[in-house]
Amino acid sequence: MNEPVLKADRALRRKTILFVVAASVLGLVLLVFIQNEFGQLDQLARENPRASMEQLLNRLHILALAMTLLFVPFSLYLLYFSIRTYRASRFPPPGTQVIRDTRIVTGRRARMKGIAGVLLATVFLALVLYTARLMIRINETPVDDRISPVAGPGAVHDAN
């Protein structure tokens, strides 16, 4: 097939590569930080389970907020881009810059890509809502109900 090609924008490619490298470095730094935090929480759990649980929940709330701040804008942009694709019956839609040469898809195939993007954005937004609901539910549970004694192997649990 002789489909037209949308030429790559070199400046956008350079910015994208720099962004990916910076995000990867930040991710590695956060990974080291999180491992250190969990090590400290493990030590605290041995000394004071209640304080450890509260700190763990605080960390989970921060993680949920960070994921929300990342997923919501991305999902909304994906939704916008996908609707543009569907309406134009063209992928990528008119006016889009790309980081590599991209064959332009038109017609039914382009509309299907638009529908797939809308579905994916909807799933992402649903996951954000579910995470928020889960965090609210965890907040409503008293701390004492969240902490249960660790049973050793062969331990019998009291049914009362």
Secondary structure, DSSP 4 states (H G I P E B T S, - for coil): ----EEPP-HHHHHHHHHHHHHHHHHHHHHHHHHHHHHHHHHHHHHH-HHHHHHHHHHHHHHHHHHHHHHHHHHHHHHHHHHHHHHHHTEESPTT---SS-EE-EETHHHHHHHHHHHHHHHHHHHHHHHHHHHHHHHHHS-HHHH--PPP-TTPPPP--
